[in-house]
Amino acid sequence: MVLPAARARRPARHARLRRRHRSRRETGLRRILRRQTRDRHPALVLPGGGDQTLTRAAVPRPWILLPVHQRRELTLRCLRQLRETQGDAGATVAVIDAASADGTADAVRREFPSVQVLPVSADHWWTGAIVHGMQAAAAAAAPAVLWLNDDCLPDPGCIARLLTHATGAAPALAGAVCRDDSDRPVPTAFAGRTALSAPPAGLPAVKVDGLSGFCVAVPRAAWTAVGFPDAVRFPHYGGDTAYTLAVGRAGVPVLLDGAATARLSPYQERAHTVAAYVRRLPAGTATWASVFRATGSPFRAATHLHYLRLRYGFVAGTLLAAGRLAGWQAAFIAAATGAGRGSAAAP
């Protein structure tokens, strides 16, 4: 027979045992989690030396993305420039190598072991390679990326300044002012129908509609708002300007910063006329398809159609593209026939 007093004490004793068991179990769980966190995220050493360490996840770093193909020496020169003029810049550097056959990837790994080499196939072109790099950066929780062409040499402080725009409290997409080897400004931005090579006098930075992708910092807010660049409609030319235009329309500021400067070397100005482009092609290769269908052509008809529709709307863009293509075809026939360097027959 159990006395009433003993019956009353039993639940209290059981409750104390349950609490003690739960406390031990939670202590063990916390110990396991602490060990897993320490193993997964090594201690961060703080400035000032000593044993000031933090056992927490490392702060994600911005990524600098270099899309490259068959330009080993230019790629190595660009990486050396980064090392000499930019310091650490607090960024992860990644070279996206589009199946270069000149030993680019191996040369980068030998001279720059801390640089990540991301191999892709040759049919990625500029936009596909940039998308691959941005996806890798996004998977690493990067707060921003910086597009950098391998023929673009940033001046000291350029990258840090652009990344400050992209990682600040009000993130902005920002591009550098570029000059060629003769110190002539190169148009790298547009506002309305005006091409810009630098902000107006007296302004450190100016808001623009779009940027060329020579040296451009892109905040995470950009791909959160509109995704990654469109490598289907703009596989090579236009991938940068179309993307920056879309990002600006989504509400992320797009800036040209006059205090962030870079040099394009060697700088080969894009052929602005069909006749000039035909003259640059190897003899006998100037066909209708090589000028108006080839992915690497600045006059690829599909690219211009999609871009003009994006910029001016479906109807106006389609009409503009049709008129532009008609003029180009007339110029192509005249250039190809006059130079005897190709066939003007449409496929």
C-alpha positions as a Markdown table, in Angstrom:
| # | Residue | x | y | z |
|---|---|---|---|---|
| 1 | Met | 0.0 | 0.0 | 0.0 |
| 2 | Val | 1.4 | 3.4 | -1.1 |
| 3 | Leu | 0.8 | 6.2 | 1.4 |
| 4 | Pro | -0.7 | 9.5 | 0.0 |
| 5 | Ala | 2.4 | 11.5 | 0.8 |
| 6 | Ala | 4.6 | 9.0 | -1.1 |
| 7 | Arg | 2.2 | 9.1 | -4.1 |
| 8 | Ala | 2.4 | 12.9 | -4.1 |
| 9 | Arg | 6.3 | 12.8 | -4.1 |
| 10 | Arg | 6.6 | 10.3 | -7.0 |
| 11 | Pro | 5.5 | 12.6 | -9.8 |
| 12 | Ala | 7.8 | 15.4 | -8.5 |
| 13 | Arg | 10.8 | 12.9 | -8.5 |
| 14 | His | 10.0 | 11.7 | -12.0 |
| 15 | Ala | 9.8 | 15.3 | -13.3 |
| 16 | Arg | 13.2 | 16.1 | -11.8 |
| 17 | Leu | 14.7 | 13.0 | -13.5 |
| 18 | Arg | 13.1 | 13.9 | -16.8 |
| 19 | Arg | 14.5 | 17.4 | -16.6 |
| 20 | Arg | 18.0 | 16.1 | -15.7 |
| 21 | His | 17.9 | 13.7 | -18.6 |
| 22 | Arg | 16.8 | 16.3 | -21.0 |
| 23 | Ser | 19.4 | 18.7 | -19.8 |
| 24 | Arg | 22.2 | 16.1 | -20.3 |
| 25 | Arg | 20.8 | 15.3 | -23.8 |
| 26 | Glu | 20.7 | 19.0 | -24.8 |
| 27 | Thr | 24.3 | 19.5 | -23.5 |
| 28 | Gly | 25.5 | 16.6 | -25.6 |
| 29 | Leu | 23.7 | 17.9 | -28.6 |
| 30 | Arg | 25.2 | 21.4 | -28.2 |
| 31 | Arg | 28.6 | 19.8 | -27.9 |
| 32 | Ile | 28.1 | 17.9 | -31.2 |
| 33 | Leu | 26.9 | 21.0 | -33.0 |
| 34 | Arg | 29.8 | 23.0 | -31.7 |
| 35 | Arg | 32.3 | 20.4 | -32.9 |
| 36 | Gln | 30.7 | 20.2 | -36.3 |
| 37 | Thr | 30.7 | 23.9 | -36.7 |
| 38 | Arg | 34.4 | 24.1 | -35.7 |
| 39 | Asp | 35.3 | 21.4 | -38.2 |
| 40 | Arg | 33.2 | 22.9 | -41.0 |
| 41 | His | 34.3 | 26.5 | -40.4 |
| 42 | Pro | 37.9 | 26.9 | -39.2 |
| 43 | Ala | 38.5 | 29.8 | -36.8 |
| 44 | Leu | 38.9 | 33.2 | -38.4 |
| 45 | Val | 42.0 | 35.1 | -37.3 |
| 46 | Leu | 41.2 | 38.7 | -36.5 |
| 47 | Pro | 43.5 | 41.6 | -37.2 |
| 48 | Gly | 45.9 | 42.4 | -34.4 |
| 49 | Gly | 47.3 | 38.9 | -33.8 |
| 50 | Gly | 47.0 | 37.1 | -30.5 |
| 51 | Asp | 44.5 | 34.3 | -30.1 |
| 52 | Gln | 41.5 | 36.4 | -31.1 |
| 53 | Thr | 39.5 | 33.7 | -33.0 |
| 54 | Leu | 35.9 | 33.2 | -34.0 |
| 55 | Thr | 34.4 | 29.8 | -34.5 |
| 56 | Arg | 31.7 | 30.9 | -36.9 |
| 57 | Ala | 31.1 | 30.7 | -40.7 |
| 58 | Ala | 33.5 | 32.7 | -42.8 |
| 59 | Val | 32.0 | 35.9 | -44.3 |
| 60 | Pro | 31.2 | 35.3 | -48.0 |
| 61 | Arg | 33.6 | 37.1 | -50.4 |
| 62 | Pro | 32.9 | 38.7 | -53.7 |
| 63 | Trp | 34.1 | 36.9 | -56.8 |
| 64 | Ile | 36.2 | 38.3 | -59.7 |
| 65 | Leu | 35.2 | 36.5 | -62.9 |
| 66 | Leu | 37.5 | 36.3 | -65.9 |
| 67 | Pro | 35.9 | 34.5 | -68.9 |
| 68 | Val | 38.8 | 33.4 | -71.2 |
| 69 | His | 39.4 | 31.5 | -74.4 |
| 70 | Gln | 42.7 | 30.9 | -76.2 |
| 71 | Arg | 44.5 | 34.0 | -74.7 |
| 72 | Arg | 46.9 | 32.6 | -72.2 |
| 73 | Glu | 49.4 | 35.5 | -72.1 |
| 74 | Leu | 46.7 | 38.1 | -71.8 |
| 75 | Thr | 45.0 | 36.1 | -69.0 |
| 76 | Leu | 48.3 | 35.7 | -67.1 |
| 77 | Arg | 49.1 | 39.4 | -67.6 |
| 78 | Cys | 45.6 | 40.4 | -66.2 |
| 79 | Leu | 46.1 | 38.1 | -63.2 |
| 80 | Arg | 49.5 | 39.6 | -62.5 |
| 81 | Gln | 48.0 | 43.1 | -62.7 |
| 82 | Leu | 45.4 | 42.1 | -60.1 |
| 83 | Arg | 48.1 | 40.7 | -57.8 |
| 84 | Glu | 50.3 | 43.8 | -58.1 |
| 85 | Thr | 47.7 | 46.6 | -58.1 |
| 86 | Gln | 44.6 | 45.4 | -56.3 |
| 87 | Gly | 46.1 | 43.5 | -53.3 |
| 88 | Asp | 43.8 | 40.9 | -51.8 |
| 89 | Ala | 40.7 | 43.1 | -52.6 |
| 90 | Gly | 38.9 | 40.6 | -50.3 |
| 91 | Ala | 37.7 | 38.6 | -53.3 |
| 92 | Thr | 37.8 | 35.1 | -54.8 |
| 93 | Val | 39.3 | 35.1 | -58.3 |
| 94 | Ala | 37.9 | 32.6 | -60.8 |
| 95 | Val | 39.0 | 32.0 | -64.4 |
| 96 | Ile | 36.2 | 30.5 | -66.5 |
| 97 | Asp | 38.2 | 28.8 | -69.3 |
| 98 | Ala | 36.2 | 27.9 | -72.4 |
| 99 | Ala | 38.2 | 24.9 | -73.6 |
| 100 | Ser | 41.4 | 26.8 | -74.4 |
| 101 | Ala | 43.9 | 24.7 | -76.3 |
| 102 | Asp | 46.9 | 26.9 | -75.6 |
| 103 | Gly | 47.5 | 25.7 | -72.0 |
| 104 | Thr | 45.7 | 28.6 | -70.3 |
| 105 | Ala | 44.2 | 26.5 | -67.5 |
| 106 | Asp | 47.5 | 24.8 | -66.6 |
| 107 | Ala | 49.5 | 28.0 | -66.7 |
| 108 | Val | 47.0 | 29.7 | -64.4 |
| 109 | Arg | 47.1 | 26.8 | -61.9 |
| 110 | Arg | 50.9 | 26.9 | -61.9 |
| 111 | Glu | 51.4 | 30.6 | -61.4 |
| 112 | Phe | 48.3 | 31.4 | -59.4 |
| 113 | Pro | 47.4 | 28.3 | -57.3 |
| 114 | Ser | 44.8 | 30.3 | -55.3 |
| 115 | Val | 42.8 | 31.2 | -58.4 |
| 116 | Gln | 39.9 | 28.9 | -59.2 |
| 117 | Val | 39.8 | 27.5 | -62.7 |
| 118 | Leu | 36.3 | 26.7 | -63.9 |
| 119 | Pro | 36.4 | 24.7 | -67.2 |
| 120 | Val | 33.5 | 25.0 | -69.6 |
| 121 | Ser | 33.0 | 24.0 | -73.2 |
| 122 | Ala | 33.9 | 26.3 | -76.1 |
| 123 | Asp | 30.3 | 26.9 | -77.1 |
| 124 | His | 29.7 | 28.8 | -73.9 |
| 125 | Trp | 31.1 | 32.0 | -75.4 |
| 126 | Trp | 31.2 | 35.2 | -73.2 |
| 127 | Thr | 27.7 | 35.1 | -71.7 |
| 128 | Gly | 27.6 | 31.4 | -71.0 |
| 129 | Ala | 31.0 | 31.6 | -69.3 |
| 130 | Ile | 29.9 | 34.5 | -67.2 |
| 131 | Val | 26.7 | 32.7 | -66.2 |
| 132 | His | 28.7 | 29.7 | -65.2 |
| 133 | Gly | 30.9 | 31.9 | -63.0 |
| 134 | Met | 28.0 | 33.8 | -61.5 |
| 135 | Gln | 26.2 | 30.5 | -60.6 |
| 136 | Ala | 29.3 | 29.3 | -58.8 |
| 137 | Ala | 29.6 | 32.6 | -56.9 |
| 138 | Ala | 25.9 | 32.5 | -56.0 |
| 139 | Ala | 26.3 | 29.0 | -54.7 |
| 140 | Ala | 29.1 | 30.3 | -52.5 |
| 141 | Ala | 26.8 | 33.1 | -51.2 |
| 142 | Ala | 28.9 | 35.8 | -52.8 |
| 143 | Pro | 27.5 | 39.3 | -52.1 |
| 144 | Ala | 28.7 | 40.4 | -55.5 |
| 145 | Val | 30.7 | 39.5 | -58.6 |
| 146 | Leu | 33.0 | 41.5 | -60.8 |
| 147 | Trp | 33.1 | 40.9 | -64.5 |
| 148 | Leu | 36.6 | 41.4 | -65.9 |
| 149 | Asn | 37.8 | 40.9 | -69.5 |
| 150 | Asp | 41.3 | 39.5 | -69.7 |
| 151 | Asp | 42.4 | 42.5 | -71.9 |
| 152 | Cys | 41.3 | 45.0 | -69.2 |
| 153 | Leu | 43.9 | 46.1 | -66.7 |
| 154 | Pro | 42.3 | 47.8 | -63.6 |
| 155 | Asp | 44.2 | 50.7 | -62.1 |
| 156 | Pro | 45.0 | 50.6 | -58.3 |
| 157 | Gly | 41.9 | 50.8 | -56.2 |
| 158 | Cys | 39.5 | 50.3 | -59.1 |
| 159 | Ile | 38.1 | 46.9 | -58.1 |
| 160 | Ala | 37.8 | 47.8 | -54.5 |
| 161 | Arg | 35.8 | 51.0 | -55.4 |
| 162 | Leu | 33.4 | 49.1 | -57.7 |
| 163 | Leu | 32.8 | 46.4 | -55.2 |
| 164 | Thr | 32.1 | 49.1 | -52.6 |
| 165 | His | 29.1 | 50.1 | -54.8 |
| 166 | Ala | 28.0 | 46.5 | -55.2 |
| 167 | Thr | 28.2 | 45.5 | -51.5 |
| 168 | Gly | 27.1 | 48.7 | -49.8 |
| 169 | Ala | 23.9 | 49.3 | -47.9 |
| 170 | Ala | 22.2 | 50.4 | -51.2 |
| 171 | Pro | 23.7 | 48.0 | -53.7 |
| 172 | Ala | 24.4 | 49.3 | -57.2 |
| 173 | Leu | 25.8 | 47.8 | -60.4 |
| 174 | Ala | 28.9 | 49.8 | -61.3 |
| 175 | Gly | 31.3 | 50.0 | -64.2 |
| 176 | Ala | 34.8 | 51.5 | -64.6 |
| 177 | Val | 35.9 | 54.2 | -67.0 |
| 178 | Cys | 38.2 | 52.6 | -69.6 |
| 179 | Arg | 40.9 | 54.1 | -71.8 |
| 180 | Asp | 43.0 | 52.6 | -74.5 |
| 181 | Asp | 46.8 | 52.5 | -74.8 |
| 182 | Ser | 46.8 | 56.0 | -76.2 |
| 183 | Asp | 44.9 | 57.2 | -73.2 |
| 184 | Arg | 41.8 | 57.9 | -75.3 |
| 185 | Pro | 38.5 | 57.3 | -73.5 |
| 186 | Val | 36.5 | 54.3 | -74.7 |
| 187 | Pro | 32.6 | 54.4 | -74.7 |
| 188 | Thr | 31.5 | 51.9 | -72.1 |
| 189 | Ala | 28.0 | 53.1 | -71.1 |
| 190 | Phe | 24.9 | 54.6 | -72.6 |
| 191 | Ala | 22.1 | 56.8 | -71.3 |
| 192 | Gly | 19.2 | 57.0 | -73.6 |
| 193 | Arg | 20.7 | 57.1 | -77.1 |
| 194 | Thr | 23.9 | 58.8 | -75.9 |
| 195 | Ala | 27.2 | 56.8 | -75.6 |
| 196 | Leu | 29.3 | 57.7 | -72.6 |
| 197 | Ser | 33.0 | 57.1 | -71.8 |
| 198 | Ala | 33.0 | 59.0 | -68.5 |
| 199 | Pro | 30.7 | 60.9 | -66.1 |
| 200 | Pro | 30.2 | 64.6 | -66.9 |
| 201 | Ala | 32.8 | 67.0 | -65.5 |
| 202 | Gly | 32.4 | 67.5 | -61.8 |
| 203 | Leu | 30.5 | 64.3 | -61.1 |
| 204 | Pro | 32.3 | 61.3 | -59.6 |
| 205 | Ala | 29.7 | 58.9 | -60.8 |
| 206 | Val | 26.6 | 59.1 | -63.1 |
| 207 | Lys | 23.6 | 56.9 | -63.4 |
| 208 | Val | 23.3 | 55.2 | -66.8 |
| 209 | Asp | 21.0 | 52.8 | -68.6 |
| 210 | Gly | 23.5 | 50.1 | -69.4 |
| 211 | Leu | 27.2 | 49.2 | -69.4 |
| 212 | Ser | 29.7 | 47.2 | -71.5 |
| 213 | Gly | 31.2 | 44.3 | -69.5 |
| 214 | Phe | 34.9 | 45.2 | -69.5 |
| 215 | Cys | 35.1 | 45.8 | -65.7 |
| 216 | Val | 31.7 | 45.8 | -64.0 |
| 217 | Ala | 30.7 | 45.0 | -60.4 |
| 218 | Val | 27.3 | 43.2 | -60.1 |
| 219 | Pro | 25.6 | 43.0 | -56.8 |
| 220 | Arg | 23.6 | 40.0 | -55.6 |
| 221 | Ala | 20.5 | 42.2 | -55.8 |
| 222 | Ala | 20.9 | 42.0 | -59.6 |
| 223 | Trp | 20.5 | 38.3 | -60.0 |
| 224 | Thr | 18.0 | 38.2 | -57.2 |
| 225 | Ala | 15.9 | 40.6 | -59.2 |
| 226 | Val | 16.3 | 39.3 | -62.8 |
| 227 | Gly | 18.3 | 36.1 | -62.6 |
| 228 | Phe | 21.5 | 35.6 | -64.6 |
| 229 | Pro | 22.4 | 37.0 | -68.1 |
| 230 | Asp | 20.5 | 35.4 | -71.0 |
| 231 | Ala | 23.0 | 33.2 | -72.8 |
| 232 | Val | 20.4 | 31.9 | -75.3 |
| 233 | Arg | 19.3 | 35.3 | -76.8 |
| 234 | Phe | 22.7 | 36.9 | -76.3 |
| 235 | Pro | 25.4 | 34.2 | -76.4 |
| 236 | His | 28.3 | 36.6 | -77.0 |
| 237 | Tyr | 27.7 | 40.2 | -78.1 |
| 238 | Gly | 25.0 | 42.1 | -76.2 |
| 239 | Gly | 25.0 | 39.8 | -73.1 |
| 240 | Asp | 26.5 | 42.5 | -70.9 |
| 241 | Thr | 24.4 | 45.5 | -72.2 |
| 242 | Ala | 21.2 | 43.6 | -72.2 |
| 243 | Tyr | 21.7 | 42.4 | -68.7 |
| 244 | Thr | 22.7 | 45.7 | -67.2 |
| 245 | Leu | 19.7 | 47.3 | -69.0 |
| 246 | Ala | 17.4 | 44.8 | -67.4 |
| 247 | Val | 18.9 | 45.2 | -64.0 |
| 248 | Gly | 18.5 | 48.9 | -64.1 |
| 249 | Arg | 14.8 | 48.6 | -65.1 |
| 250 | Ala | 14.3 | 46.2 | -62.1 |
| 251 | Gly | 15.3 | 49.0 | -59.8 |
| 252 | Val | 18.9 | 48.3 | -59.1 |
| 253 | Pro | 21.0 | 51.5 | -59.8 |
| 254 | Val | 23.5 | 51.2 | -62.7 |
| 255 | Leu | 26.5 | 53.6 | -62.4 |
| 256 | Leu | 29.5 | 54.6 | -64.4 |
| 257 | Asp | 32.2 | 55.6 | -61.8 |
| 258 | Gly | 34.8 | 58.1 | -63.0 |
| 259 | Ala | 37.1 | 57.3 | -60.0 |
| 260 | Ala | 37.3 | 53.6 | -60.9 |
| 261 | Thr | 39.6 | 53.5 | -64.0 |
| 262 | Ala | 41.1 | 50.7 | -66.2 |
| 263 | Arg | 43.1 | 50.4 | -69.4 |
| 264 | Leu | 42.1 | 48.2 | -72.3 |
| 265 | Ser | 45.2 | 46.8 | -73.9 |
| 266 | Pro | 45.2 | 45.9 | -76.7 |
| 267 | Tyr | 42.0 | 47.6 | -77.6 |
| 268 | Gln | 40.5 | 46.7 | -80.9 |
| 269 | Glu | 37.4 | 48.8 | -81.6 |
| 270 | Arg | 34.5 | 46.8 | -82.8 |
| 271 | Ala | 33.6 | 47.1 | -86.5 |
| 272 | His | 30.7 | 49.5 | -86.6 |
| 273 | Thr | 29.8 | 48.8 | -90.2 |
| 274 | Val | 29.3 | 45.6 | -92.2 |
| 275 | Ala | 31.9 | 46.7 | -94.7 |
| 276 | Ala | 34.5 | 47.2 | -92.0 |
| 277 | Tyr | 33.7 | 43.8 | -90.5 |
| 278 | Val | 33.9 | 42.0 | -93.9 |
| 279 | Arg | 37.3 | 43.5 | -94.5 |
| 280 | Arg | 38.5 | 42.0 | -91.2 |
| 281 | Leu | 37.4 | 38.5 | -92.1 |
| 282 | Pro | 39.9 | 36.1 | -93.6 |
| 283 | Ala | 39.8 | 36.0 | -97.4 |
| 284 | Gly | 37.0 | 33.9 | -98.8 |
| 285 | Thr | 35.1 | 33.5 | -95.5 |
| 286 | Ala | 32.7 | 36.5 | -95.8 |
| 287 | Thr | 29.4 | 34.6 | -96.3 |
| 288 | Trp | 25.9 | 35.7 | -95.4 |
| 289 | Ala | 25.9 | 33.1 | -92.5 |
| 290 | Ser | 29.3 | 34.1 | -91.2 |
| 291 | Val | 28.2 | 37.7 | -90.9 |
| 292 | Phe | 24.5 | 37.5 | -89.8 |
| 293 | Arg | 24.2 | 34.1 | -88.2 |
| 294 | Ala | 27.6 | 33.3 | -86.6 |
| 295 | Thr | 27.6 | 33.5 | -82.8 |
| 296 | Gly | 30.8 | 35.5 | -82.7 |
| 297 | Ser | 29.7 | 38.1 | -85.2 |
| 298 | Pro | 28.8 | 41.6 | -83.9 |
| 299 | Phe | 26.1 | 41.7 | -86.7 |
| 300 | Arg | 24.3 | 38.5 | -85.6 |
| 301 | Ala | 20.7 | 39.2 | -86.7 |
| 302 | Ala | 19.0 | 37.3 | -83.8 |
| 303 | Thr | 21.0 | 39.1 | -81.2 |
| 304 | His | 20.1 | 42.5 | -82.5 |
| 305 | Leu | 16.4 | 41.5 | -82.9 |
| 306 | His | 16.2 | 40.5 | -79.2 |
| 307 | Tyr | 18.2 | 43.5 | -78.0 |
| 308 | Leu | 16.1 | 46.0 | -79.9 |
| 309 | Arg | 12.9 | 44.4 | -78.6 |
| 310 | Leu | 14.2 | 44.5 | -75.1 |
| 311 | Arg | 15.2 | 48.2 | -75.4 |
| 312 | Tyr | 12.3 | 49.6 | -77.4 |
| 313 | Gly | 9.4 | 47.1 | -77.0 |
| 314 | Phe | 8.3 | 44.2 | -79.2 |
| 315 | Val | 6.7 | 46.2 | -82.1 |
| 316 | Ala | 9.2 | 49.1 | -82.3 |
| 317 | Gly | 12.1 | 46.8 | -81.8 |
| 318 | Thr | 11.0 | 44.4 | -84.5 |
| 319 | Leu | 10.6 | 47.2 | -87.0 |
| 320 | Leu | 13.9 | 48.7 | -86.1 |
| 321 | Ala | 15.6 | 45.3 | -86.5 |
| 322 | Ala | 14.0 | 44.7 | -89.9 |
| 323 | Gly | 15.2 | 48.0 | -91.2 |
| 324 | Arg | 18.6 | 47.6 | -89.7 |
| 325 | Leu | 19.0 | 44.1 | -91.3 |
| 326 | Ala | 17.9 | 45.3 | -94.7 |
| 327 | Gly | 20.5 | 48.0 | -94.7 |
| 328 | Trp | 23.2 | 45.6 | -93.5 |
| 329 | Gln | 22.4 | 43.1 | -96.2 |
| 330 | Ala | 22.7 | 45.8 | -98.9 |
| 331 | Ala | 26.1 | 46.9 | -97.4 |
| 332 | Phe | 27.2 | 43.2 | -97.3 |
| 333 | Ile | 26.4 | 42.6 | -100.9 |
| 334 | Ala | 28.3 | 45.7 | -101.9 |
| 335 | Ala | 31.3 | 44.9 | -99.7 |
| 336 | Ala | 31.5 | 41.2 | -100.6 |
| 337 | Thr | 31.0 | 41.8 | -104.3 |
| 338 | Gly | 33.3 | 44.7 | -104.5 |
| 339 | Ala | 36.1 | 42.9 | -102.6 |
| 340 | Gly | 35.5 | 39.6 | -104.2 |
| 341 | Arg | 35.7 | 38.0 | -100.7 |
| 342 | Gly | 32.5 | 36.0 | -100.4 |
| 343 | Ser | 29.0 | 35.2 | -101.6 |
| 344 | Ala | 26.0 | 37.4 | -101.0 |
| 345 | Ala | 23.6 | 34.6 | -101.5 |
| 346 | Ala | 21.3 | 34.0 | -98.5 |
| 347 | Pro | 21.1 | 30.5 | -97.2 |
